[in-house]
C-alpha cells in the first residue's frame, strides 16, 4: 500500500442515551408508543397506491417506451442518419436505411428513409441518449411504463410497432418535455411536403 | 346402554355443544384474527391492508386458509419424522386444551339451566389447570425445534424454553392475590367475586397484579415484544423454519389460540368477566340477559385482543438478557411485593381498595432499576470500547 492511498479518518464515538426512571418503568414509553400507533391508525391517511385501479401520475420527463414520430404528412420523421444507433450504449437499435423513392412525389424531398427500424426493448436501458442524438426529433421516449410481453421476440419493436406507439400516445396530452415535437430539425426540410396532404393509400404503412 | 345414555344426556349435551363451539370457532377465529391483525397493522403503518378478496378483503382469511391447505407438503430429509409431525399437533392440542376450563360466556350458577358456555364447569382448580396446561405449550415448540434438526430452530426452541420457565413464575404470583380475594381457584367464582359495581373489578384494587400478569401472559403467547423464539431477523423463522403448509398453520393457530386464552383470562380475572354495572345479579336470567352478558364479555375480550395487536406495532423486541432481566429482576419481585401486600390487607381486614396503592411500587422498582441500568450499561463499554465522546484519530482505512 502506497502512502497516497492512506487516509486518516476521525472517528467519534456516540453516546447511548441514559435511561431514566421513566424509561425503566416502561409504562410511559409504552403509552407514547401506543399513542403513536393509534394516531397513525386513525389518521385516515394512506400512502398505498391503488395501482391497477388508479394509475399513477408519471412525471413528464419519464423515460418509457420509445416511439417513432410522424411528420405532418404522416411519414416517419426519421431520416436514417444512424445517430441514435451510434449513440446507443446498449446496442439495441438497428436501422437499415434505403434511398427514398425519388419518383414518388410524396418522398421527393428526402434522400433516405429507414427501411427497417428495430429496437430491442429488453436490451434498452432507457437512458434517453437516442432522443438526445436524434437531429430531427424522430425518436422519443414516452411516459408509457407498463410494457409487458409474452416472449422475447414480441419485445423487439419494429418500425410499424414504434409508429403505432406514436399513434397511441400522440393525443394523450402527455408528450415528452425534452424535445419539441412538431418542429423538424434543420436536417430535414418539410416545407413543401407538409402541404401535400395525407400520404397515398398503401404508403402510409411505411410512413 | 340406552338407559345409561338417557341418564347422562342432560349433562352430556351441553358439554358436547360447548366442545363443538370451541372446535368450530377457534380455527375460524384464528383465521380472522390474522385478517384483523393485518388490517390493524396496515392502518398503523398508513397502508390499506388486504382489500382485494371480497368486500373490504373479508374473504382474504378464507383464501389464505385454502392456499395453506392446498400447499405441497414438503418434508425435509434431515428432520426427525415422528417428532416433526407430533410437534405442531401437540402445540395446538395444548393450546386448545387450556380452553376446557375457560368460560366463554356467562356460566349459570347452578351449571344446569340453559347453555353452559364452558366445557368443564365447576372445576375447583380451574385457574391452576389453565396455568399447568399453558406451560405445556412450550413442549410443542421445543419438540418442533428439536425435530427440525436445524441450528436456528433449536436455538429458537431453547430460547422459548427459558422464556416459558421464567415467565411462569410471575404469572402464577400475580394470580395468587386474586385467588386469595375470591377464596377460590374456580374461574367462575373469581368472576362472581367481581360482580356489582365497577370498583369490584380486580383491576381497580390490583393494578400491579394486572401489569405483572399481562406482561408475563404476553410472554407466554410468544407475541411481538417477547417473540424471541421466532424472531425473523436473528433466527430465520425460529422453531417453525422447517414447517410449511398445514403444519405451519397448526403452529400459527396455536399462537392465536394463546392470544385468545390470554385475552379471555385478562377479561375474566381483572375486568369483571361478563359483569357490567347494571348487569349484575345471578346469571340464571333469560335468553336476553345471557346474550347481553356474552356480548359484554366478548367486547372486553376483543378490546384486549386489539390492545395486544396494537402493542405489536408500538414496542420493539426485547434483547434476550433484557427479557430474562425483566422477568427475574422486575416482575418476580413486583409479584412478591404484591402478594405480601394482599396478605397484609386480608390478614388485618383492611379495606381492599388500599391495595390500589401497590402501583406505587412500580415507581420504586423503576427508580431502583434506573440506577442499576445506568451502571450495567456503562460497564461493558469501559472494558473494551473507548469512552463515549472521545475522539479516535489516526484510523487508517
Interface residues (C-beta under 8 A of the other chain):
Chain A: X6 X7 X8 X9 X10 X11 X12 X13 X14 X15 X16 X18 X19 X20 X21 X22 X23 X24 X25 X26 X27 X30 X33 X34 X36 X37 X38 X40 X41 X42 X43 X45 X46 X47 X48 X50
Chain B: X40 X43 X44 X45 X46 X47 X48 X211 X310 X311 X313 X314 X315 X362 X363 X365 X366 X367 X369 X370 X373 X374 X377 X385 X386 X387 X388 X389 X390 X391 X392 X393 X394 X395 X396 X397
